[in-house]
């Protein structure tokens, strides 16, 4: 599985939920947690649909808003 944002296939263009400013991708959140974090496996996220619960591989990214100095995490579905 590949993260489309990490691998440059797609660009995430989100807006800040607080002020509406443009978000900047600061990379995978796991890259911030330790020296070997980039080599750890990507976790599964449980997604509940109308009929069942499914697991999908996601890549958690940290996005930063310079306008209001806040960061947030966004889960990117892997392909």
C-alpha positions as a printed NumPy array, in Angstrom:
array([[  0.   ,   0.   ,   0.   ],
       [  1.209,   3.484,  -0.856],
       [  0.258,   6.849,   0.536],
       [ -0.655,   9.053,  -2.448],
       [  0.463,  12.2  ,  -0.59 ],
       [  3.827,  10.811,   0.613],
       [  4.602,   9.523,  -2.877],
       [  3.552,  12.693,  -4.712],
       [  0.607,  11.171,  -6.602],
       [ -1.867,  13.605,  -5.011],
       [ -1.614,  16.91 ,  -3.187],
       [ -3.877,  17.4  ,  -0.188],
       [ -5.452,  20.846,  -0.336],
       [ -7.303,  21.418,   2.885],
       [ -8.412,  24.439,   4.823],
       [ -8.092,  25.09 ,   8.54 ],
       [-11.231,  24.273,  10.505],
       [-10.557,  27.221,  12.84 ],
       [ -9.852,  30.112,  10.466],
       [-10.201,  28.785,   6.911],
       [ -6.519,  29.35 ,   6.141],
       [ -4.463,  27.138,   3.832],
       [ -2.918,  24.028,   5.404],
       [  0.71 ,  23.033,   4.847],
       [  1.715,  19.357,   4.921],
       [  4.386,  18.695,   7.552],
       [  4.63 ,  14.986,   6.661],
       [  3.679,  11.78 ,   8.425],
       [  2.927,  12.15 ,  12.108],
       [  4.998,   9.027,  12.826],
       [  8.086,  10.798,  11.447],
       [  7.917,  13.167,  14.428],
       [  7.881,  10.5  ,  17.15 ],
       [ 11.355,   8.965,  17.075],
       [ 14.453,   8.042,  15.091],
       [ 13.045,   4.764,  13.743],
       [  9.452,   5.945,  13.326],
       [  9.583,   6.277,   9.498],
       [ 10.292,   2.548,   9.294],
       [  7.373,   1.45 ,  11.449],
       [  4.416,  -0.173,   9.687],
       [  1.381,   1.876,   8.724],
       [ -1.6  ,   1.137,  10.957],
       [ -5.103,   0.123,  10.01 ],
       [ -8.059,   2.415,  10.576],
       [-11.508,   1.008,  11.286],
       [-14.155,   2.55 ,   9.056],
       [-17.808,   1.836,   9.69 ],
       [-20.035,   1.766,   6.653],
       [-23.809,   1.353,   6.616],
       [-23.614,  -2.442,   6.696],
       [-20.274,  -3.412,   8.252],
       [-16.974,  -2.353,   9.767],
       [-14.018,  -2.409,   7.379],
       [-10.304,  -1.938,   7.901],
       [ -8.389,   0.308,   5.562],
       [ -4.748,   1.309,   5.506],
       [ -4.236,   4.973,   6.248],
       [ -1.289,   7.333,   6.548],
       [ -1.628,   9.987,   9.242],
       [ -0.226,  13.389,   8.208],
       [  0.289,  16.528,  10.269],
       [ -0.997,  19.699,   8.61 ],
       [ -0.181,  23.198,   9.874],
       [ -2.037,  26.486,   9.498],
       [  0.317,  29.467,   9.599],
       [ -2.573,  31.933,   9.873],
       [ -3.713,  30.722,  13.305],
       [ -0.637,  28.691,  14.347],
       [ -2.524,  25.409,  14.785],
       [ -1.767,  21.909,  13.593],
       [ -4.098,  18.993,  12.956],
       [ -3.865,  15.369,  11.846],
       [ -5.465,  14.104,   8.636],
       [ -5.828,  10.423,   7.729],
       [ -4.977,   9.779,   4.073],
       [ -6.357,   6.542,   2.608],
       [ -3.631,   4.485,   0.971],
       [ -3.89 ,   3.067,  -2.523]])
